Amino acid sequence: MSDSSVLLDAPQSPDHLLGTQLRNLRKAMPGKPSHKALGALVLVSGSLIGRIEDGSRKCLPDLAQRLDEVMGTDGVLYRMALYAAAESDKRRRESDRHKRRQKPVARSDGGQGILGGEAALTASDGSPLDRRSFITAAGVTALAPGVLRDLVANLEIRAPRTSVHTSDIDEIHSAAAVLKTLDGRHGGGGIVRQLAVTQLKDSLELIQVCPQPLRGSLFTAVGRLSVVIGQSAFDTYAHADARRVFELATTCAEEANDWGLRGYAYSWRSRQETWCGDADRGLTYAELGLARADRLTPTEQAWLLNAKARALAKMGRVQETLAAVGASDEAFARAVPGAERPWMSFYDQAQHAGDTGHAWFDIALVTGNPTEPIARLQSAVDHHGAGYVRSRALSRTKLATLQMRLGDPQEASQSALTALDEVGHLRSRRAADDLRSLYQVTTPHKHSDDVAHLRQRIKTTLESA
């Protein structure tokens, strides 16, 4: 049996998984150092290394960090040690809670279903119980979060995977599409992100057992799902997580030799860095995505050119920004409806108008001419469908900001009030930050009744976010 095959045996504890990983990494090192040799490098005994590898001893985070340093494994073991420690604490808390739990109430229902007929209820000591008191108490207890968790704690969600079929890959694509829809409607926080991460972890396990003929398709599906999760993390400002999964998406795309997916991932990496204030890195990622643009569809080219334009605009490079937007317009004009890859199906006329409008936004602030971006953003607002609540809200807030700063404050107030109704239902840190920017530009007009009302609404929305 090979070292890697043990990864397919399940279920394993986090400590056993860490030990397996350590053994595989040690044997992959030049010279395949012994337990004793590796232990000497990190100032512990060889026997301790052996016991960690077989799962009989825990690997503390500080030791895992030293192992990562000498093995060049970029924090892999340290992160696994933190996870193992967290799982151990969780099991200990659950055990303590179980010991504290009172004895359960016994009931007799004569086999007639829930509290069947007039059957008597008895406590564990045999004393009679009042039926209504029992129902009330049971209802309160059943709704306690700890009890609910205990009810499902031991459910077997899925069996260990030993093979991959095309239906598994289709399932990942379907999950990515559903999660993308939920993210667009509700923002990237809460249960949407939790569902996405769970799906990704399950999908990554398939790579270990995937036959060669399906590997390219599987990597494409996992890469697509990774981009969805990266978007979700980016939207909630979990930027470190977003960078990791965007990088995973890029790697998957390259493993699959999928240039379109690669460009899609690089576009999101560009947008995140530009949003975070590193427009230079954002420009670099956009240019990387545009490498071999001849292998990208017109829509993929337009999407990347918009990312490039956003980075250039933040850098104040007006003419280059306008050139990138113009090239994006030309690329999108060549798009063939219905011919795009599934993950680009969102990119329609409304999305193009909004995306280029956002790039124009910073240029308008420099030139003082908001006519073109206002027209584009208004078109996006008017044509985004019901599934694009966040996109419409972001465009509407940008539109109101431009109108407030360079146009008509009263008109801006009406646009902003509608945006507030949408943002209030989103879990989106980006949308909230755009509202803060809008609030700042209302200051010169704060004595207007309409603007004063708007400012109060913005404060209320942000406070409840």
C-alpha positions as CSV (number, residue, x, y, z in Angstrom):
1,M,0.0,0.0,0.0
2,S,1.4,3.4,-0.9
3,D,1.7,6.2,1.6
4,S,-1.0,8.2,-0.1
5,S,-3.5,5.4,0.0
6,V,-4.0,5.8,3.7
7,L,-5.6,9.1,3.0
8,L,-8.5,7.2,1.5
9,D,-9.2,5.2,4.6
10,A,-11.9,6.9,6.6
11,P,-13.0,8.2,9.0
12,Q,-9.7,9.4,10.5
13,S,-9.3,11.8,13.4
14,P,-7.6,15.2,12.7
15,D,-4.5,13.9,14.6
16,H,-4.3,10.8,12.4
17,L,-4.7,13.0,9.3
18,L,-1.9,15.2,10.4
19,G,0.3,12.2,11.2
20,T,-0.4,10.8,7.7
21,Q,0.4,14.1,6.1
22,L,3.6,14.4,8.1
23,R,4.7,10.9,7.1
24,N,4.0,11.6,3.4
25,L,5.9,14.9,3.5
26,R,8.8,13.4,5.3
27,K,9.2,10.6,2.8
28,A,8.9,13.2,0.0
29,M,11.9,15.1,1.4
30,P,15.4,14.6,-0.3
31,G,17.0,11.6,1.3
32,K,13.8,10.6,3.1
33,P,15.1,11.4,6.6
34,S,14.4,9.0,9.4
35,H,12.3,9.8,12.4
36,K,15.4,10.5,14.4
37,A,16.9,12.7,11.7
38,L,13.8,14.8,11.3
39,G,13.4,15.0,15.1
40,A,17.0,16.4,15.4
41,L,16.1,19.2,13.0
42,V,13.2,20.4,15.2
43,L,14.8,19.5,18.6
44,V,12.5,16.6,19.6
45,S,13.1,12.8,19.8
46,G,12.7,10.5,16.8
47,S,10.2,8.5,18.8
48,L,7.9,11.5,19.2
49,I,8.0,12.0,15.4
50,G,7.0,8.4,15.0
51,R,4.1,8.6,17.5
52,I,2.8,11.8,15.8
53,E,2.9,10.0,12.5
54,D,0.9,7.0,13.7
55,G,-1.6,9.3,15.4
56,S,-0.9,8.2,19.0
57,R,0.5,11.6,20.0
58,K,-0.7,15.1,19.3
59,C,1.4,17.6,17.3
60,L,1.3,20.9,19.1
61,P,1.1,24.0,16.9
62,D,4.6,25.3,17.8
63,L,6.2,22.0,16.8
64,A,4.1,21.9,13.6
65,Q,5.4,25.4,12.8
66,R,9.0,24.3,13.3
67,L,8.3,21.2,11.1
68,D,6.9,23.4,8.4
69,E,10.0,25.6,8.5
70,V,12.5,22.8,8.1
71,M,10.4,20.9,5.6
72,G,9.4,23.9,3.5
73,T,5.7,23.0,3.6
74,D,4.4,26.6,3.8
75,G,2.3,26.3,7.0
76,V,0.4,23.1,6.0
77,L,1.2,21.2,9.2
78,Y,0.7,24.3,11.4
79,R,-2.9,24.8,10.0
80,M,-3.7,21.2,10.5
81,A,-2.4,21.3,14.1
82,L,-4.6,24.3,14.8
83,Y,-7.6,22.4,13.4
84,A,-6.8,19.3,15.4
85,A,-6.6,21.3,18.6
86,A,-9.9,23.1,17.9
87,E,-11.6,19.7,17.2
88,S,-10.2,18.3,20.4
89,D,-11.6,21.3,22.4
90,K,-14.9,20.9,20.7
91,R,-15.2,17.2,21.6
92,R,-14.2,18.0,25.2
93,R,-16.9,20.7,25.5
94,E,-19.5,18.3,24.0
95,S,-18.5,15.6,26.4
96,D,-18.9,18.0,29.4
97,R,-22.3,19.1,28.2
98,H,-23.4,15.5,27.8
99,K,-22.4,14.7,31.4
100,R,-24.3,17.7,32.7
101,R,-27.5,16.8,30.8
102,Q,-30.4,15.6,33.0
103,K,-31.8,12.2,32.7
104,P,-34.3,12.0,29.8
105,V,-38.1,11.9,30.5
106,A,-39.6,8.5,29.6
107,R,-43.0,8.3,27.9
108,S,-45.4,5.6,27.1
109,D,-47.6,6.1,24.0
110,G,-48.9,2.6,23.5
111,G,-47.4,2.7,20.0
112,Q,-50.0,5.3,18.9
113,G,-47.6,8.0,17.7
114,I,-46.8,11.3,19.3
115,L,-48.1,11.2,22.9
116,G,-50.6,8.7,21.6
117,G,-54.2,8.6,23.0
118,E,-54.5,8.9,26.8
119,A,-51.4,7.0,27.6
120,A,-49.8,8.1,30.9
121,L,-46.5,9.9,30.9
122,T,-44.0,9.0,33.6
123,A,-40.7,10.5,34.7
124,S,-37.6,8.3,35.0
125,D,-38.5,7.7,38.7
126,G,-42.0,6.3,37.7
127,S,-43.9,9.4,39.0
128,P,-46.8,10.6,36.8
129,L,-46.4,13.8,34.7
130,D,-48.9,16.4,33.7
131,R,-49.3,16.1,29.9
132,R,-49.4,19.8,29.2
133,S,-46.5,20.5,31.4
134,F,-44.5,17.8,29.7
135,I,-45.3,19.2,26.2
136,T,-44.3,22.7,27.2
137,A,-41.1,21.6,28.9
138,A,-40.2,19.3,26.0
139,G,-40.8,22.1,23.5
140,V,-38.5,24.4,25.3
141,T,-35.8,21.8,25.6
142,A,-36.1,20.7,22.0
143,L,-35.5,24.3,20.8
144,A,-32.3,24.7,22.8
145,P,-29.4,25.0,20.2
146,G,-27.2,22.5,22.1
147,V,-29.9,19.9,22.0
148,L,-30.5,20.5,18.3
149,R,-26.8,20.0,17.5
150,D,-26.7,16.8,19.5
151,L,-29.6,15.4,17.5
152,V,-27.5,15.5,14.3
153,A,-24.0,15.2,15.7
154,N,-23.5,11.6,14.7
155,L,-25.3,11.7,11.3
156,E,-23.3,10.1,8.5
157,I,-23.4,12.9,5.9
158,R,-21.6,10.8,3.2
159,A,-19.5,7.7,2.9
160,P,-15.8,7.9,2.1
161,R,-15.2,8.4,-1.6
162,T,-13.3,5.8,-3.5
163,S,-14.2,6.7,-7.1
164,V,-15.3,9.6,-9.3
165,H,-18.0,9.6,-12.0
166,T,-19.2,12.3,-14.4
167,S,-22.3,12.7,-12.2
168,D,-20.0,13.8,-9.4
169,I,-18.5,16.5,-11.6
170,D,-22.0,17.6,-12.8
171,E,-23.0,17.9,-9.1
172,I,-20.1,20.3,-8.4
173,H,-21.1,22.5,-11.4
174,S,-24.7,22.5,-10.2
175,A,-23.6,23.4,-6.6
176,A,-21.5,26.3,-8.0
177,A,-24.4,27.6,-10.0
178,V,-26.8,27.5,-7.1
179,L,-24.4,29.0,-4.6
180,K,-23.6,31.8,-7.2
181,T,-27.3,32.6,-7.4
182,L,-27.7,32.7,-3.6
183,D,-24.6,34.9,-3.3
184,G,-25.9,37.3,-5.9
185,R,-29.3,37.6,-4.1
186,H,-28.2,37.7,-0.5
187,G,-24.5,38.6,-0.4
188,G,-21.6,36.5,0.6
189,G,-22.1,36.1,4.3
190,G,-23.9,33.7,6.6
191,I,-25.1,30.3,5.6
192,V,-24.3,30.8,1.9
193,R,-20.6,30.9,2.6
194,Q,-20.8,27.9,5.0
195,L,-22.6,25.8,2.4
196,A,-20.0,26.8,-0.2
197,V,-17.0,25.9,1.9
198,T,-18.5,22.5,2.9
199,Q,-19.1,21.7,-0.8
200,L,-15.5,22.7,-1.7
201,K,-14.0,20.4,1.0
202,D,-16.0,17.5,-0.3
203,S,-15.0,18.3,-3.9
204,L,-11.3,18.5,-3.1
205,E,-11.5,14.9,-1.7
206,L,-12.5,13.7,-5.1
207,I,-9.2,14.8,-6.6
208,Q,-7.3,12.1,-4.7
209,V,-9.4,9.3,-6.2
210,C,-10.1,10.7,-9.7
211,P,-9.1,8.6,-12.7
212,Q,-6.9,10.4,-15.3
213,P,-9.5,10.7,-18.0
214,L,-11.8,12.8,-15.7
215,R,-9.1,14.9,-14.0
216,G,-9.3,17.8,-16.3
217,S,-13.1,18.1,-16.0
218,L,-12.9,17.7,-12.2
219,F,-10.3,20.4,-11.9
220,T,-12.5,22.7,-14.0
221,A,-15.5,22.1,-11.8
222,V,-13.5,22.6,-8.5
223,G,-11.9,25.7,-10.0
224,R,-15.3,27.2,-10.8
225,L,-16.6,26.4,-7.3
226,S,-13.5,28.0,-5.8
227,V,-14.2,31.2,-7.6
228,V,-17.7,31.3,-6.2
229,I,-16.3,30.9,-2.7
230,G,-13.6,33.5,-3.3
231,Q,-16.3,36.0,-4.4
232,S,-18.3,35.2,-1.3
233,A,-15.3,35.7,1.0
234,F,-14.3,38.9,-0.8
235,D,-17.8,40.3,-0.4
236,T,-17.6,39.8,3.4
237,Y,-14.0,41.0,3.6
238,A,-12.5,37.7,4.5
239,H,-9.7,38.7,2.2
240,A,-7.1,36.1,3.3
241,D,-9.6,33.3,2.6
242,A,-10.6,34.9,-0.7
243,R,-6.9,35.0,-1.8
244,R,-6.4,31.4,-0.9
245,V,-9.4,30.1,-2.8
246,F,-8.8,32.4,-5.8
247,E,-5.3,31.0,-6.0
248,L,-6.7,27.5,-5.8
249,A,-9.1,28.3,-8.7
250,T,-6.1,29.5,-10.8
251,T,-4.2,26.3,-10.0
252,C,-7.2,24.2,-10.9
253,A,-7.7,26.1,-14.2
254,E,-4.0,25.6,-15.1
255,E,-4.2,21.9,-14.2
256,A,-7.2,21.6,-16.5
257,N,-5.6,23.6,-19.2
258,D,-8.7,25.8,-19.1
259,W,-7.8,29.3,-20.3
260,G,-11.3,30.7,-19.8
261,L,-11.5,29.6,-16.2
262,R,-8.0,30.9,-15.6
263,G,-8.9,34.3,-16.9
264,Y,-12.1,34.3,-14.8
265,A,-10.1,33.6,-11.7
266,Y,-7.5,36.2,-12.5
267,S,-10.2,38.8,-13.1
268,W,-11.5,38.2,-9.6
269,R,-8.0,38.3,-8.1
270,S,-7.5,41.6,-9.9
271,R,-10.8,43.1,-8.6
272,Q,-10.0,42.1,-5.0
273,E,-6.6,43.7,-5.0
274,T,-7.8,46.9,-6.6
275,W,-10.6,47.1,-4.0
276,C,-8.1,46.5,-1.2
277,G,-6.0,49.5,-2.4
278,D,-3.3,47.6,-4.4
279,A,-4.2,48.7,-7.9
280,D,-0.7,47.9,-9.2
281,R,-1.2,44.2,-8.2
282,G,-4.7,44.4,-9.5
283,L,-3.4,45.5,-12.9
284,T,-0.8,42.7,-12.9
285,Y,-3.5,40.1,-12.3
286,A,-5.6,41.5,-15.1
287,E,-2.7,41.4,-17.5
288,L,-1.9,37.8,-16.4
289,G,-5.5,36.9,-17.1
290,L,-5.3,38.5,-20.6
291,A,-2.3,36.4,-21.6
292,R,-3.2,34.5,-24.7
293,A,-6.4,36.5,-25.1
294,D,-7.0,34.7,-28.4
295,R,-8.0,31.7,-26.3
296,L,-10.7,33.7,-24.4
297,T,-14.2,34.3,-25.6
298,P,-15.2,37.9,-26.3
299,T,-17.1,38.1,-23.0
300,E,-14.2,36.8,-21.1
301,Q,-12.0,39.4,-22.7
302,A,-14.5,42.1,-21.8
303,W,-14.7,41.0,-18.2
304,L,-10.9,41.0,-17.8
305,L,-10.5,44.4,-19.7
306,N,-13.0,45.9,-17.2
307,A,-10.8,44.6,-14.3
308,K,-7.8,46.2,-16.0
309,A,-9.8,49.5,-16.4
310,R,-10.8,49.5,-12.8
311,A,-7.1,49.2,-11.7
312,L,-6.0,51.9,-14.1
313,A,-8.7,54.2,-13.0
314,K,-7.7,53.9,-9.3
315,M,-4.1,54.8,-10.4
316,G,-5.4,57.9,-12.1
317,R,-4.3,56.8,-15.6
318,V,-7.2,58.4,-17.4
319,Q,-6.4,57.7,-21.1
320,E,-5.4,54.1,-20.5
321,T,-8.6,53.6,-18.5
322,L,-10.7,54.9,-21.4
323,A,-8.8,52.8,-23.9
324,A,-9.4,49.6,-21.8
325,V,-13.2,50.5,-21.5
326,G,-13.3,51.0,-25.3
327,A,-11.6,47.7,-25.9
328,S,-14.1,46.1,-23.5
329,D,-17.0,47.6,-25.5
330,E,-15.5,46.2,-28.7
331,A,-15.0,42.8,-27.3
332,F,-18.5,42.6,-25.9
333,A,-20.0,43.7,-29.2
334,R,-18.5,40.5,-30.7
335,A,-20.1,38.2,-28.1
336,V,-22.4,35.5,-29.3
337,P,-25.5,35.0,-27.1
338,G,-25.6,31.5,-25.6
339,A,-22.1,30.6,-26.6
340,E,-20.4,31.4,-23.2
341,R,-19.1,29.0,-20.6
342,P,-21.6,28.4,-17.7
343,W,-19.8,30.7,-15.2
344,M,-19.9,33.6,-17.6
345,S,-23.7,33.4,-18.2
346,F,-24.2,36.3,-15.8
347,Y,-22.4,38.7,-18.1
348,D,-25.1,40.3,-20.1
349,Q,-25.7,43.9,-21.2
350,A,-26.7,45.0,-17.7
351,Q,-23.6,43.6,-16.2
352,H,-21.4,45.1,-18.9
353,A,-23.0,48.5,-18.4
354,G,-22.5,48.3,-14.7
355,D,-19.0,47.0,-14.8
356,T,-17.8,49.6,-17.2
357,G,-19.7,52.3,-15.3
358,H,-17.8,51.4,-12.2
359,A,-14.5,51.7,-14.1
360,W,-15.7,55.1,-15.4
361,F,-16.6,56.2,-11.8
362,D,-13.1,57.2,-10.7
363,I,-12.4,58.9,-14.0
364,A,-15.5,61.1,-13.6
365,L,-14.2,62.2,-10.2
366,V,-11.0,63.3,-11.9
367,T,-12.5,65.0,-14.9
368,G,-15.6,66.3,-13.3
369,N,-17.8,64.9,-16.1
370,P,-20.2,62.2,-14.9
371,T,-22.4,62.0,-18.0
372,E,-21.0,58.7,-19.4
373,P,-20.8,56.7,-16.1
374,I,-24.2,57.9,-15.0
375,A,-25.7,56.6,-18.3
376,R,-24.0,53.3,-17.9
377,L,-24.8,52.8,-14.3
378,Q,-28.5,53.8,-14.9
379,S,-28.6,51.2,-17.7
380,A,-27.4,48.6,-15.3
381,V,-29.9,49.6,-12.6
382,D,-32.7,49.5,-15.2
383,H,-31.9,46.1,-16.7
384,H,-30.5,43.9,-13.9
385,G,-32.9,41.0,-13.2
386,A,-34.2,39.8,-9.9
387,G,-31.3,37.5,-9.4
388,Y,-28.8,40.3,-9.3
389,V,-29.7,42.2,-6.2
390,R,-26.2,43.0,-5.1
391,S,-25.0,44.1,-8.6
392,R,-28.0,46.4,-8.9
393,A,-27.5,47.8,-5.4
394,L,-23.8,48.4,-6.0
395,S,-24.5,50.2,-9.3
396,R,-27.3,52.2,-7.8
397,T,-25.2,53.4,-4.9
398,K,-22.4,54.4,-7.3
399,L,-24.9,56.2,-9.4
400,A,-26.3,58.1,-6.4
401,T,-22.8,59.0,-5.3
402,L,-22.0,60.6,-8.7
403,Q,-25.3,62.4,-8.8
404,M,-24.8,63.7,-5.3
405,R,-21.2,64.9,-6.0
406,L,-21.5,66.1,-9.5
407,G,-25.2,66.3,-10.4
408,D,-28.6,66.8,-8.7
409,P,-28.7,66.1,-4.9
410,Q,-32.5,65.6,-5.0
411,E,-32.3,63.1,-7.8
412,A,-29.4,61.4,-6.0
413,S,-31.5,61.1,-2.9
414,Q,-34.2,59.2,-4.7
415,S,-31.7,56.8,-6.3
416,A,-30.0,56.2,-2.9
417,L,-33.2,55.5,-1.0
418,T,-34.0,52.7,-3.4
419,A,-30.5,51.4,-3.1
420,L,-30.9,51.4,0.7
421,D,-33.9,49.1,0.4
422,E,-31.8,46.5,-1.4
423,V,-28.6,46.9,0.6
424,G,-30.6,46.4,3.8
425,H,-31.3,42.8,2.8
426,L,-27.7,41.9,1.8
427,R,-24.8,40.5,3.8
428,S,-22.2,42.5,1.8
429,R,-19.4,44.5,3.3
430,R,-18.7,46.0,-0.1
431,A,-22.2,47.3,-0.3
432,A,-22.0,48.8,3.2
433,D,-18.7,50.5,2.4
434,D,-20.2,52.1,-0.7
435,L,-23.0,53.5,1.5
436,R,-20.4,55.0,3.8
437,S,-18.8,56.7,0.8
438,L,-22.2,58.0,-0.2
439,Y,-22.8,59.3,3.3
440,Q,-19.6,61.3,3.1
441,V,-20.4,63.1,-0.1
442,T,-23.9,64.1,1.2
443,T,-22.2,66.4,3.8
444,P,-22.3,69.6,1.7
445,H,-26.0,69.1,1.2
446,K,-27.0,68.0,4.7
447,H,-29.3,71.0,5.3
448,S,-31.6,69.9,2.5
449,D,-34.6,68.0,3.9
450,D,-34.3,65.2,1.3
451,V,-30.6,64.8,2.0
452,A,-31.1,64.9,5.7
453,H,-33.6,62.2,5.5
454,L,-31.3,60.1,3.3
455,R,-28.4,60.6,5.8
456,Q,-30.6,59.3,8.6
457,R,-31.7,56.3,6.6
458,I,-28.0,55.5,5.7
459,K,-27.0,55.6,9.4
460,T,-29.9,53.3,10.4
461,T,-29.1,50.8,7.6
462,L,-25.4,50.7,8.6
463,E,-26.1,50.3,12.3
464,S,-28.4,47.3,11.6
465,A,-26.0,45.7,9.1
